[in-house]
Amino acid sequence: MRIAVIADVHGNSLALAAVLAELRGAGADLLVNLGDLVSGPFDPRASAGAQMALDAATLAGNHERQVLNGGSGALDVLARERLDPAHLDWMAGLPPTLSLADGEVFACHGSPAGGDDDYLLEDIDAGRTVLAAEAAILPRLAGVGAARLVLCGHTHTPRVVAVGGVLVVNPGSVGMPAYRAGPPVPHVVEAGAPHARYAVVERRAGGWAAELRAVPYDAEAAARQAEALGFAGLAHAARTGRLPPA
């Protein structure tokens, strides 16, 4: 079984189109979309329509919850103002987690135990995302049942991590390579390149194999969209994969 995995499109329809073009030749049996679909300073409406049209197993991230529940974050307000009722109805029907491949694969946005706003693989105490200790990750996997592969997003940080007999794969972000967040701890996330990210995982005789992929696309056009909407910092992130100097 071969699964393509995307996450954290964040309304970037240009990055999404580049990834989908690559996926046409990936030979995947299934496409999984791990949420945070539309909240971003790009084109929420177009990206919502494109993702609705996909034959994908799609779940809701924290930003879907925030858009639907009246969250006041700037990106959620922007998305809510630009989406049609049909887009919102679709988002409202998405599950928070998915069990796939007869329970062998568990998909979530944040972490299985902590929900859609929890970091599964990362520690942020230093102000940047670093790989957390195994002892910290293991409790966050509670609830995956017999799954041997866990797919997660949220941190926009591509990783493949083996812990407790489980392979955890974060494909990185399709559409937003850097951001600043907090609380509980103010921190930054930077992919270091503007590429659109996704992953391909494949079940083999010896277990699950994973490949992280980075796709070039017209990041300058996406950056100009962000600038036109007043998000200069995220425009810089779209161009460079890094946040602007403080």
Long-range contacts (C-beta under 8 A, 24 or more apart in sequence): 1-29, 1-30, 1-101, 1-202, 1-203, 2-26, 2-27, 2-28, 2-29, 2-30, 2-200, 2-201, 2-202, 2-203, 3-28, 3-29, 3-30, 3-31, 3-32, 3-100, 3-101, 3-105, 3-151, 3-200, 3-201, 3-202, 4-28, 4-30, 4-31, 4-32, 4-198, 4-199, 4-200, 5-31, 5-32, 5-34, 5-151, 5-169, 5-171, 5-198, 5-199, 5-200, 5-201, 6-31, 6-32, 6-33, 6-34, 6-56, 6-171, 6-174, 6-198, 7-33, 7-34, 7-35, 7-36, 7-61, 7-109, 7-152, 7-153, 7-154, 7-170, 7-171, 7-172, 7-173, 7-174, 8-34, 8-35, 8-36, 8-61, 8-153, 8-154, 8-156, 8-172, 8-173, 8-174, 8-175, 8-176, 9-33, 9-36, 9-37, 9-38, 9-40, 9-47, 9-51, 9-173, 9-174, 9-175, 10-36, 10-37, 10-38, 10-39, 10-40, 10-42, 10-63, 10-75, 10-173, 10-174, 10-175, 10-176, 11-37, 11-38, 11-39, 11-40, 11-41, 11-42, 11-43, 11-44, 11-47, 11-48, 11-75, 11-79, 11-175, 12-40, 12-42, 12-43, 12-47, 12-174, 12-175, 12-176, 12-196, 12-222, 12-238, 13-42, 13-43, 13-46, 13-47, 13-50, 14-42, 14-43, 14-217, 14-218, 14-219, 14-221, 14-222, 14-225, 15-174, 15-175, 15-196, 15-215, 15-217, 15-219, 15-222, 16-47, 16-50, 16-51, 16-174, 16-175, 16-196, 17-50, 17-217, 18-196, 18-215, 18-216, 18-217, 18-218, 19-174, 19-196, 19-197, 19-198, 19-215, 20-50, 20-54, 22-198, 22-213, 22-215, 23-198, 26-200, 28-200, 30-57, 30-100, 31-55, 31-56, 31-57, 32-56, 32-57, 32-58, 32-98, 32-100, 32-107, 32-151, 33-57, 33-58, 33-59, 34-59, 34-61, 34-107, 34-108, 34-109, 34-151, 34-152, 34-153, 34-154, 34-171, 35-59, 35-60, 35-61, 35-62, 35-63, 35-64, 35-94, 35-109, 35-116, 35-153, 35-154, 36-61, 36-62, 36-63, 36-64, 36-109, 36-153, 36-154, 37-61, 37-63, 37-64, 37-91, 38-63, 38-64, 38-67, 38-79, 38-83, 38-87, 38-91, 39-63, 39-66, 39-67, 39-73, 39-75, 39-76, 39-78, 39-79, 40-75, 40-78, 40-79, 40-175, 40-176, 40-234, 41-75, 41-78, 41-225, 41-226, 41-229, 41-230, 41-231, 41-234, 41-235, 42-175, 42-222, 42-225, 42-226, 42-238, 43-225, 44-78, 44-79, 44-82, 44-83, 45-82, 45-83, 45-84, 45-87, 47-175, 48-83, 48-87, 48-90, 48-91, 49-87, 52-86, 52-87, 52-90, 57-98, 57-100, 57-107, 58-94, 59-94, 59-95, 59-96, 59-97, 59-98, 59-107, 59-108, 59-109, 60-91, 60-94, 60-95, 60-96, 60-109, 60-116, 61-109, 61-110, 61-116, 61-153, 61-154, 62-109, 62-110, 62-116, 62-117, 62-154, 64-91, 64-94, 65-116, 67-91, 68-92, 74-231, 78-229, 99-145, 99-147, 101-149, 101-203, 103-145, 103-146, 103-147, 104-146, 104-147, 104-148, 104-149, 104-203, 105-147, 105-148, 105-149, 105-150, 105-151, 106-143, 106-144, 106-145, 106-147, 106-149, 106-150, 106-151, 107-150, 107-151, 107-152, 108-150, 108-151, 108-152, 109-152, 109-153, 109-154, 110-152, 110-153, 110-154, 111-140, 111-141, 111-152, 112-140, 112-141, 112-142, 112-143, 112-144, 112-150, 113-139, 113-140, 113-141, 113-142, 113-143, 114-140, 116-154, 117-154, 118-154, 119-154, 119-155, 120-150, 120-152, 120-154, 120-155, 120-168, 120-170, 121-152, 121-155, 121-157, 121-159, 121-161, 121-168, 121-170, 122-155, 122-157, 124-185, 124-187, 125-185, 126-187, 127-185, 127-186, 127-187, 127-188, 128-187, 128-188, 128-189, 128-190, 129-155, 129-157, 129-187, 129-189, 131-159, 131-161, 134-163, 134-164, 137-161, 137-163, 137-164, 137-168, 138-163, 138-164, 141-166, 141-168, 148-207, 148-208, 149-201, 149-203, 149-208, 151-201, 155-189, 156-189, 156-191, 156-197, 157-189, 157-191, 158-191, 158-197, 158-199, 158-212, 158-214, 159-212, 160-210, 160-212, 167-207, 167-208, 167-210, 169-199, 169-201, 169-210, 169-212, 170-199, 171-197, 171-198, 171-199, 171-212, 172-197, 172-198, 172-199, 172-212, 172-214, 173-197, 174-198, 175-222, 176-234, 176-237, 176-238, 177-237, 177-238, 177-241, 178-234, 178-237, 178-240, 178-241, 178-242, 178-243, 179-234, 179-237, 179-243, 180-233, 180-243, 188-243, 190-237, 190-241, 190-242, 190-243, 191-241, 192-241, 192-242, 193-240, 193-241, 194-219, 194-238, 194-239, 194-240, 194-241, 195-219, 195-241
